[in-house]
Amino acid sequence: MNKTDLINNISAKSGLSKRDVETVLNNFLGEVTEALSSGDKVQLIGFGTFETRKRNGRIGRNPQTGNTIEIPESNVPAFKAGNKLKEAVK
């Protein structure tokens, strides 16, 4: 399912217009992005938690030349599924 399919499904089930659903979805994604970029977590009870995790620096290798490169540490987004979501997927 892609974003357009999600908007269409929510619109059909809720009776809201596609434009309204798209606005709400875009605002939700913007708020999650903003929270993660400032180091906060977004926890939706039963669904899951969006958070950032630190990825340690490491040594990598360029497969074309074989030269080693240093990959710096970074923060990456992560999602941890909640219990209700895990049960629904089983």
C-alpha positions in Angstrom: 0.0 0.0 0.0 1.3 3.4 -0.9 0.3 6.9 0.4 -2.4 7.4 -2.2 -4.0 4.0 -1.4 -3.9 4.9 2.3 -5.6 8.2 1.6 -8.2 6.5 -0.5 -9.0 3.8 2.1 -9.2 6.3 5.0 -11.4 8.6 2.9 -13.8 5.7 2.0 -14.0 4.5 5.6 -14.4 7.8 7.3 -16.5 9.8 4.9 -14.0 12.6 4.8 -12.8 14.1 1.6 -9.5 12.9 0.1 -8.1 16.4 0.4 -8.9 16.5 4.1 -7.4 13.1 4.7 -4.3 14.1 2.8 -3.9 17.3 4.8 -4.2 15.4 8.1 -1.8 12.7 7.0 0.8 15.2 5.8 0.5 17.1 9.1 0.9 13.9 11.0 4.0 12.9 9.1 5.4 16.4 9.5 4.8 16.3 13.3 6.5 12.9 13.6 9.5 14.2 11.5 9.8 17.3 13.6 9.7 15.4 16.8 12.3 12.9 15.7 14.6 15.6 14.4 14.5 17.3 17.8 15.3 14.0 19.6 11.8 13.2 20.9 9.9 10.0 20.7 6.4 9.6 19.3 4.5 6.9 21.1 1.1 5.7 19.9 -0.2 3.2 22.5 -1.0 -0.1 20.9 0.5 0.8 17.6 4.1 1.5 18.2 6.9 4.0 18.9 8.8 6.1 16.4 12.3 7.1 17.8 15.8 7.7 16.8 18.7 5.4 17.5 22.4 6.1 17.4 24.4 4.1 14.8 28.1 3.8 15.8 30.8 4.8 13.4 32.6 2.0 11.6 35.1 1.2 8.9 33.6 0.4 5.4 35.0 -0.7 2.2 34.4 0.6 -1.3 33.5 -2.5 -3.3 34.9 -1.0 -6.6 38.3 0.0 -5.4 38.7 -2.0 -2.2 39.8 1.1 -0.3 38.6 1.5 3.2 36.6 4.5 4.4 35.5 5.7 7.8 31.7 5.9 8.1 30.8 8.5 10.9 28.3 7.8 13.6 24.8 9.0 12.9 21.2 9.0 14.2 18.7 7.0 12.3 14.9 6.8 12.6 13.5 3.5 14.0 10.0 2.1 14.7 9.2 -0.4 17.4 5.8 -2.1 17.0 3.3 -2.1 19.9 1.6 -5.2 21.2 -1.7 -4.7 19.5 0.0 -4.3 16.1 2.1 -7.4 16.7 -1.0 -9.4 17.6 -2.9 -8.2 14.6 0.0 -9.3 12.2 0.3 -12.8 13.7 
